[in-house]
Amino acid sequence: MNRIVLTVAGSDPSGGAGIQQDMRVFTCLGLYSCAAITAITVQNTKGVKRVCPVEGKLLQEQVEAVLEDIDVGGIKVGMLATKENVESLATAFYEKREAWIVADPVMRSKNGAVLLDDAAWHSYEANLLPRIDILTPNLQEASVISSMDIGSIEEMEKAARIIYQKMGRKRISLNDYGVYLKGGHLEDPDKSVDIFYFDNKAIYLVGNRIDNIHTHGTGCALSSALCGYLSMGKPPEVAARLAKEFVSKAIEAGFQLGKGIGPVNPLAFLKFQNRLY
């Protein structure tokens, strides 16, 4: 068990996503969080207005400074924004590390702003994906990565398997690996089904659909919770189930902030903390 984690992501001044949400999740899990910033965003609850990426070399130096000094049990990767940042982070991860690396391939914001273009994704797939242990795409991202339309649970499983196979082609990390495909955008009035494709098999994670429009930061919270549980020594399937439960509670407690889509609220999970350890 290692209670120190690192998040590599962008800064959200409204606090609902990115570095701010990641660190909040880790704190709720009783973990200490280091942080390397990939970009400064200008955004609020109504959407992303501007993204200012940091210089790739600066991102690399941030990550290397942490890793050369601090033993971390998990690394969560969020928005990278540029091809340069993707390649710089891959360089920072060059040496094999025992820490779990969980990545959320952030490509678009909720209001459609491009956060990772095609050239950056191609570099991501070639240079960073082989170092990632668990990828956590949503349906839109999984559709791009798998090159297929996804409109059903069966197609979700097929896409997850394709992505899993892509991750295995040029493996560098020696950890086990998998895909956590988030199905929250699938049209089902009652159920929310995610698929955790791990060890070459699909595990269905089923929960009740929560009637709450305040879902800003859902993807950040899920990948951070999953990374956190893995760093605490939970087996991957257990970590995936706990992460879904964590995020379900956070969505249920999402609240109005500002005039747009409010954030999920991981603080709601604190009352369950006594059974997390």
Secondary structure as GFF3:
##gff-version 3
##sequence-region A 1 277
A	DSSP	beta_strand	4	11	.	.	.	ID=ss1
A	DSSP	alpha_helix	18	28	.	.	.	ID=ss2
A	DSSP	beta_strand	32	44	.	.	.	ID=ss3
A	DSSP	beta_strand	47	53	.	.	.	ID=ss4
A	DSSP	alpha_helix	56	67	.	.	.	ID=ss5
A	DSSP	beta_strand	74	77	.	.	.	ID=ss6
A	DSSP	alpha_helix	83	92	.	.	.	ID=ss7
A	DSSP	beta_strand	100	103	.	.	.	ID=ss8
A	DSSP	alpha_helix	118	123	.	.	.	ID=ss9
A	DSSP	pi_helix	124	128	.	.	.	ID=ss10
A	DSSP	three_ten_helix	129	131	.	.	.	ID=ss11
A	DSSP	beta_strand	134	135	.	.	.	ID=ss12
A	DSSP	alpha_helix	139	146	.	.	.	ID=ss13
A	DSSP	alpha_helix	153	168	.	.	.	ID=ss14
A	DSSP	beta_strand	178	181	.	.	.	ID=ss15
A	DSSP	beta_strand	191	198	.	.	.	ID=ss16
A	DSSP	beta_strand	201	208	.	.	.	ID=ss17
A	DSSP	alpha_helix	218	231	.	.	.	ID=ss18
A	DSSP	alpha_helix	236	252	.	.	.	ID=ss19
A	DSSP	three_ten_helix	266	275	.	.	.	ID=ss20
###
